[in-house]
Every structure is written in C-alpha cells, then in structure tokens.
Amino acid sequence: MATITIADLGLSAIPIFDRDLDLHGTMQIATGYSITRYSRSAPFGGGSNTVLFGHDDIQGAVFQKLTQLHAGSVIQVQMTGGPLITFKVTRAPTIIPPTYLSILKPTTTTQLTLFTCYPLWQDDHRVFVVATPAS
C-alpha cells in the first residue's frame, strides 16, 4: 500500500499495512519492522486524520525514537504506484494515557497522527505526534 520515510529517525521506506480491530475491539498490529495504518482512519491525504502505529520496543522498535521528532520534522509517505506525500510535524511529541482515544478520531483537516507505546519497556502510556501536509 505505502512506505514511510522519516529521516530524523533514520527510517527509510518502512512498509505500512492496513489493520482493523479484532472482535474484542483491540487494534491488530502489523508484525515485524513495519507500521500499521488504522484502517478506520482516513486514507493518506484524504482530508481527515490518518493514524499510524509502530512498536517502540519489540519487533524492530520502528517508532522507538518517536519522542525525538520536533516541529518541522519531515515525514514522507510513498504510495505504491502513486504520489509521494510530504508532511511536516506540527505538534511535538505528547504523552497521553492509553485511554485517550481521541487521537484516532476523524478531523476536519488533513493530518497524519503517529503513535507508539511509552515509556520504553513499560508501555503504560502512549506518545503521539501530529503532522500536516507540507506546502
């Protein structure tokens, strides 16, 4: 479907897979060194919130350094057989409880929300960043 590149985290062409919730309402996570797009979120550049999750301390720990992003960090999503979409971080990393689910909700503008578990090896919170299309 797509790959993601975040130079500030040393990530290049990491595969993104669509996953939904299981019968118990738990988000299914793509395995290995990959990113999960919450399939109930908007498609990339689709005028709402596209939500991506990556592990922080297992299976490659792809989002382990998510807290190192800052306003202006560039995130590139390459659609398979399609355009390259560039986003810039507009909201610095924010730590939230795992029950704070509003990060999954649709928005009225195009944005990309990246999140992972936090802190390392405890995972009792989440950290997220928000990026919007680069102009």
MIDREN-431187 format. One record per residue (C-alpha): residue in three letters; residue number from 1; z negated, y, x negated. Coordinates in nm, 4 decimals. Layout:
("Ala",NUM,(Z,Y,X))
...
END
This chain:
("Met",1,(0.0000,0.0000,0.0000))
("Ala",2,(-0.1044,0.2526,-0.2670))
("Thr",3,(-0.2714,0.3124,-0.6024))
("Ile",4,(-0.5163,0.5806,-0.7144))
("Thr",5,(-0.5436,0.7652,-1.0449))
("Ile",6,(-0.8434,0.9809,-1.1374))
("Ala",7,(-0.8053,1.0986,-1.4968))
("Asp",8,(-1.1595,1.2460,-1.5093))
("Leu",9,(-1.2961,0.8932,-1.4509))
("Gly",10,(-1.0449,0.7150,-1.6725))
("Leu",11,(-0.8889,0.5395,-1.3711))
("Ser",12,(-0.5159,0.4759,-1.3641))
("Ala",13,(-0.3093,0.3060,-1.0927))
("Ile",14,(-0.6023,0.1227,-0.9314))
("Pro",15,(-0.4845,-0.0726,-0.6229))
("Ile",16,(-0.6029,0.0367,-0.2797))
("Phe",17,(-0.6391,-0.2197,0.0003))
("Asp",18,(-0.6961,-0.1630,0.3725))
("Arg",19,(-1.0058,-0.3304,0.5167))
("Asp",20,(-1.1819,-0.3073,0.8539))
("Leu",21,(-1.5223,-0.4043,0.9893))
("Asp",22,(-1.6300,-0.7642,1.0417))
("Leu",23,(-1.7706,-0.8946,1.3717))
("His",24,(-2.1152,-0.7609,1.2743))
("Gly",25,(-1.9896,-0.4067,1.2062))
("Thr",26,(-2.0056,-0.4371,0.8276))
("Met",27,(-1.7212,-0.2861,0.6258))
("Gln",28,(-1.5182,-0.5526,0.4473))
("Ile",29,(-1.4719,-0.4635,0.0812))
("Ala",30,(-1.1681,-0.5458,-0.1300))
("Thr",31,(-1.2625,-0.7760,-0.4173))
("Gly",32,(-1.2246,-0.7138,-0.7879))
("Tyr",33,(-1.1342,-0.3929,-0.9651))
("Ser",34,(-0.9870,-0.2208,-0.6619))
("Ile",35,(-1.0513,0.0405,-0.3944))
("Thr",36,(-1.0976,-0.0148,-0.0208))
("Arg",37,(-0.9431,0.2204,0.2357))
("Tyr",38,(-1.1450,0.2063,0.5550))
("Ser",39,(-0.8594,0.1116,0.7898))
("Arg",40,(-1.0062,0.3062,1.0828))
("Ser",41,(-0.9727,0.6261,0.8805))
("Ala",42,(-0.6574,0.8387,0.8616))
("Pro",43,(-0.3571,0.7359,0.6555))
("Phe",44,(-0.3169,0.9330,0.3298))
("Gly",45,(-0.2221,1.2924,0.4062))
("Gly",46,(-0.2430,1.2101,0.7782))
("Gly",47,(-0.4141,1.5275,0.8972))
("Ser",48,(-0.7683,1.3878,0.9040))
("Asn",49,(-1.0230,1.2040,0.6884))
("Thr",50,(-0.9041,0.9186,0.4659))
("Val",51,(-1.2065,0.7189,0.3451))
("Leu",52,(-1.2090,0.5176,0.0224))
("Phe",53,(-1.4866,0.2943,-0.1153))
("Gly",54,(-1.5240,0.1454,-0.4621))
("His",55,(-1.8011,-0.0614,-0.6203))
("Asp",56,(-2.0400,0.1078,-0.8633))
("Asp",57,(-2.1991,-0.1855,-1.0452))
("Ile",58,(-2.0170,-0.5100,-0.9644))
("Gln",59,(-1.6606,-0.6404,-0.9720))
("Gly",60,(-1.5409,-0.3888,-1.2289))
("Ala",61,(-1.7557,-0.0964,-1.1139))
("Val",62,(-1.4482,0.1140,-1.0399))
("Phe",63,(-1.6496,0.4069,-0.8953))
("Gln",64,(-1.9474,0.3798,-1.1322))
("Lys",65,(-1.8856,0.7323,-1.2650))
("Leu",66,(-1.8121,0.8984,-0.9297))
("Thr",67,(-2.1019,1.1398,-0.9862))
("Gln",68,(-1.9089,1.2854,-1.2826))
("Leu",69,(-1.6389,1.4379,-1.0633))
("His",70,(-1.6577,1.8114,-1.0062))
("Ala",71,(-1.4842,2.0792,-0.8022))
("Gly",72,(-1.1242,2.0864,-0.9209))
("Ser",73,(-1.1065,1.7247,-1.0413))
("Val",74,(-0.7622,1.5835,-0.9624))
("Ile",75,(-0.7120,1.2645,-0.7621))
("Gln",76,(-0.3601,1.1232,-0.7261))
("Val",77,(-0.2565,0.8652,-0.4692))
("Gln",78,(0.0806,0.6975,-0.5222))
("Met",79,(0.2140,0.5475,-0.2029))
("Thr",80,(0.4091,0.2249,-0.2532))
("Gly",81,(0.7731,0.3234,-0.2191))
("Gly",82,(0.6651,0.6727,-0.1187))
("Pro",83,(0.5365,1.0045,-0.2401))
("Leu",84,(0.2674,1.0919,-0.4904))
("Ile",85,(-0.0071,1.2831,-0.3077))
("Thr",86,(-0.2353,1.5028,-0.5180))
("Phe",87,(-0.5856,1.6025,-0.4080))
("Lys",88,(-0.8474,1.8243,-0.5712))
("Val",89,(-1.2204,1.7709,-0.5336))
("Thr",90,(-1.3664,2.0460,-0.3171))
("Arg",91,(-1.7154,1.9057,-0.2611))
("Ala",92,(-1.9151,1.7948,-0.5624))
("Pro",93,(-2.0897,1.4564,-0.5546))
("Thr",94,(-2.3542,1.4434,-0.2828))
("Ile",95,(-2.6221,1.1750,-0.2489))
("Ile",96,(-2.6953,1.0521,0.1037))
("Pro",97,(-2.8834,0.7678,0.2736))
("Pro",98,(-2.6698,0.4661,0.3729))
("Thr",99,(-2.7261,0.5508,0.7394))
("Tyr",100,(-2.5396,0.8831,0.7021))
("Leu",101,(-2.2148,0.7625,0.8584))
("Ser",102,(-2.0549,1.0977,0.9367))
("Ile",103,(-1.8550,1.0668,0.6121))
("Leu",104,(-1.6477,0.8011,0.7943))
("Lys",105,(-1.5595,1.0234,1.0902))
("Pro",106,(-1.2262,1.1934,1.1535))
("Thr",107,(-1.1873,1.5576,1.0538))
("Thr",108,(-0.9628,1.8335,1.1836))
("Thr",109,(-0.8046,1.8851,0.8415))
("Thr",110,(-0.6579,1.6526,0.5795))
("Gln",111,(-0.9190,1.5311,0.3339))
("Leu",112,(-0.9990,1.2368,0.1119))
("Thr",113,(-1.3571,1.1048,0.1039))
("Leu",114,(-1.4550,0.8755,-0.1847))
("Phe",115,(-1.7898,0.6978,-0.1824))
("Thr",116,(-1.9902,0.4287,-0.3532))
("Cys",117,(-2.3423,0.2907,-0.3674))
("Tyr",118,(-2.6103,0.4764,-0.5637))
("Pro",119,(-2.8034,0.4603,-0.7920))
("Leu",120,(-2.6777,0.2017,-1.0340))
("Trp",121,(-2.8174,-0.1471,-0.9633))
("Gln",122,(-3.0408,-0.0215,-0.6800))
("Asp",123,(-2.7787,0.0794,-0.4236))
("Asp",124,(-3.0246,0.2147,-0.1669))
("His",125,(-2.8242,0.5372,-0.1249))
("Arg",126,(-2.4600,0.6425,-0.1326))
("Val",127,(-2.2777,0.9133,-0.3247))
("Phe",128,(-1.9614,1.0748,-0.1953))
("Val",129,(-1.7105,1.3431,-0.2873))
("Val",130,(-1.4508,1.5200,-0.0769))
("Ala",131,(-1.1064,1.6235,-0.1919))
("Thr",132,(-0.8310,1.8157,-0.0147))
("Pro",133,(-0.4573,1.8301,-0.0776))
("Ala",134,(-0.3669,2.0320,-0.3869))
("Ser",135,(-0.1492,2.3310,-0.3144))
END
